[in-house]
Amino acid sequence: MPQNSAGSFSIAAPRSSQGGGEAADRAFVRRAMKQPLLTPELEIELAQKWRETQDQTALHRLVAPHMRLVISAAVRFRHYGLALNDLIQEGNIGLMQAAARFEPSRGVRFSTYATWWIRAAIQDFVLRNWSIVRTGTTAAHKSLFFNLRRLRARIEGGGRESLSPDGRKRLATEMKVSEADVLHMESRLAAGDRSLNAPVGEEADTDWQDLLVDDRPNPEQATSQRHDSKRRAAWLGAALQSLPERERIIVSARFLGEGEVTLERLGLRLGISKERVRQLEHQALGRLRRRLADIPDLQV
C-alpha cells in the first residue's frame, strides 16, 4: 500500500482516469461505506497498539471504517470544480495525519478528532488548486472563501448574485472581518482565471497585460531617487564627521547600526553614566539638525 509522510500506509482512492472509471469510484465508495464501525473499546485498543508498537494491521483497522468521513467531506467540497477523487485523496492524507497524532488517552473519539484533520486537508487542497492565483492568504480570506456563498444566500434571501452595501456590512460584522475583505473575496469568487495574453476584445490588438498598471518609478524617477539618496548620504556623512568623537560614536551606534544599542551599553563602552550618554545624544542630534539645516534645498 502507498506510504504517507508519517511512514504509515494509506488507503488510496481509485483513479478514474486509469481504466476503472466511474464504476471503480462507485465500488470504492460502496466498500468504504460498508466497513463496520468500531466500538469505543476496540478503537482505543487499536489506537494504543498503533501508537505503542507501530502495528500496521492495527492502523488499517483503525482508519478503514473512517474512510466514510473522508468521502462525506470530499462530496461537500466538490462544487469548487475539483475532481472528487483528488478531494478524497487529500482527505485521506488528513485521515492518516489524524491517526499519526491521535492520543486515545485524551478520551476523544477518533472520528471527532479525524474530522478536523480531514476537513483541513481538503480545504488546503481546494485553496491551492481552485485557481492559479493564490487565494485565501489570511485567516479572514480563508473563512470568507468557504462561507461567503452560503452566508450571502441567507442574508440576501437567495435573490441576489452580489451583496448589497447593507448585506456586506452585516456579513462583515457576522464574520468579524472588514467590509474590504468581504468585497475583495466577493469579486475574487465572481471572476475566473484569465490569461494576461488574451486579447481585450475579439478584434482588439491589445492584450490584458498591456492594461496592467506599473507602480514602480519610471527610469527618470529611479535615477533621480538614487542621485538624491547618494547626495543626502554624503551630507549626513559630512555632518557626522563634524561631531566630537564621543557624540559621533553615540549617534552611529544608536541610529545607524543594524540594531539599536542601549544607553547603558554605550555608557559602559565610553566609561560614562547612562544619563550622560543621553545628554550627549540629545546634544549631538541638535548639532546634526543645525548643520543639515544650513545645506540648501535639503529636506530634514
LINBELRA-V126024 format. One record per residue. RES is the residue in one small letter. OMEGA is omega in whole degrees, -180 to 180 (none if undefined). Layout:
RES&OMEGA, RES&OMEGA
This chain:
m&-180, p&179, q&174, n&-174, s&-180, a&178, g&180, s&-178, f&177, s&178, i&-172, a&174, a&179, p&178, r&-174, s&-176, s&-174, q&167, g&-173, g&-180, g&-176, e&180, a&178, a&178, d&-178, r&179, a&179, f&-180, v&180, r&180, r&-179, a&-178, m&-179, k&180, q&-179, p&178, l&-179, l&171, t&179, p&-179, e&180, l&178, e&179, i&180, e&-180, l&-179, a&178, q&179, k&179, w&-177, r&-174, e&-174, t&-178, q&-180, d&-177, q&178, t&178, a&178, l&179, h&180, r&179, l&-173, v&-175, a&180, p&-177, h&173, m&178, r&176, l&179, v&-178, i&180, s&179, a&-179, a&180, v&-179, r&-178, f&-174, r&180, h&175, y&174, g&180, l&-177, a&-179, l&179, n&180, d&178, l&178, i&179, q&180, e&176, g&177, n&176, i&177, g&178, l&180, m&175, q&177, a&180, a&-179, a&-174, r&-175, f&177, e&-176, p&-178, s&-178, r&176, g&179, v&178, r&-178, f&180, s&179, t&-179, y&-175, a&-178, t&-180, w&-179, w&179, i&-179, r&-180, a&-180, a&-180, i&179, q&178, d&179, f&179, v&-180, l&-179, r&-169, n&-180, w&-179, s&176, i&176, v&-177, r&-177, t&175, g&-177, t&178, t&179, a&179, a&180, h&179, k&180, s&179, l&-178, f&-175, f&-175, n&-172, l&-177, r&-178, r&-179, l&178, r&179, a&-179, r&-177, i&-178, e&178, g&178, g&-176, g&-177, r&176, e&177, s&-177, l&170, s&178, p&179, d&178, g&178, r&178, k&-180, r&180, l&179, a&179, t&-178, e&-178, m&-178, k&177, v&179, s&176, e&177, a&177, d&179, v&-180, l&180, h&-177, m&178, e&179, s&179, r&-179, l&-178, a&-176, a&177, g&178, d&179, r&180, s&177, l&179, n&180, a&179, p&-180, v&178, g&-177, e&-178, e&-177, a&176, d&-177, t&174, d&179, w&-178, q&179, d&-178, l&180, l&-180, v&177, d&-178, d&-180, r&177, p&178, n&-176, p&180, e&179, q&-180, a&179, t&179, s&180, q&178, r&-180, h&-180, d&180, s&179, k&-179, r&179, r&178, a&179, a&178, w&180, l&178, g&179, a&180, a&179, l&-178, q&180, s&-179, l&170, p&-172, e&-177, r&180, e&179, r&178, i&-178, i&-179, v&-179, s&-178, a&-175, r&-171, f&-174, l&179, g&180, e&178, g&-177, e&179, v&-177, t&178, l&-179, e&180, r&178, l&178, g&178, l&-179, r&-176, l&179, g&179, i&-178, s&178, k&180, e&178, r&176, v&179, r&180, q&180, l&178, e&179, h&180, q&-179, a&179, l&176, g&178, r&-178, l&-180, r&-179, r&-179, r&-179, l&179, a&-180, d&-179, i&-178, p&173, d&179, l&177, q&178, v&none
